[in-house]
Amino acid sequence: MAYKLAVVGAGLLGTRIAGELALQGCTVHVYDGSPLTLQTLHSIVDQQLQQLRDCGLLPPDQQLRGSVVPESILSGAVTDADIVFEAVTEDLGIKRGLFKDIASVCSKETILCTSTLSLALADVFADISSPERTLGVRYLYPVYLIDSVEGSFHQQTSDETISRVQEFLKSVKKMMYSRMPGEQPRILHQEEALQIQKMNVGWSLETNATLAHHDNGQK
């Protein structure tokens, strides 16, 4: 299945989410309210990939298999999205207002994911009329080549929503684990993150080589 994905917020986390998903072959529509931020989006993702190449975590010639598409209008990013990943500042008013705006223009089937570290999901999604499609999905920084994704749920998150997100993450070689209520979010320290990335280098090279071979065979 080809997913339409949206990332809302093109800061440090949002650019990495978009870059990682595009590296795995996805088309990612990225919205940010700052025109300057959108103008530099591609160059920032390119810099992130170059850092991975310089560290030996990606081959020297590795490029994105998918694409990152800047969107200056929110509806352009989220209207037909299957999944929206929010990656804005940790402020309840900002997140809550943003999701209200997203819900007003996206499909009722669109899954809405927040990256919050500590805010209550019920508060973040308080203005969403169908809260069963909402949950927390937090990509562990530095995102690239980190195969674990933290999921958090509230009482109204449906099993179907969780299953759909798990299915998507599996398609990009990631696995979602659950953060229980009251449990502290997992923060990767630099050395720990680097060890995980190194462990996943072989998987990344093998996966991308296999996918490239498959793509060439379809041409």
KASULSUL-V111308 format. One record per pair of residues at least 12 apart in sequence whose C-alpha atoms are under 6 Angstrom apart, sorted by the first residue. I is the first residue (numbers start at 1). J is the second residue. If there is no record, write none. Layout:
# KASULSUL-V111308
i=[I:I]
j=[J:J]
This chain:
# KASULSUL-V111308
i=[4:4:5:5:5:6:6:6:6:6:6:7:7:7:7:8:8:8:8:9:9:9:9:10:14:19:20:22:22:22:23:23:24:25:25:26:27:27:28:28:29:29:29:30:30:30:31:31:31:38:57:75:78:79:79:82:83:83:84:84:85:86:86:87:96:100:111:112:113:113:113:113:114:114:115:115:115:132:132:132:133:134:135:136:136:137:137:138:145:146:147:148:148:148:149:149:150:150:151:151:151:151:152:152]
j=[81:82:28:81:83:28:29:30:77:78:84:30:84:85:86:30:31:86:87:31:32:87:88:32:87:45:144:64:66:67:64:65:172:65:66:66:66:67:68:69:69:70:77:69:70:71:71:72:74:70:201:105:106:105:106:110:110:111:112:113:113:114:115:115:124:127:133:134:134:135:136:137:136:137:136:137:138:156:157:158:161:157:153:151:152:150:151:150:197:197:174:174:175:176:175:176:176:177:176:177:178:179:178:179]
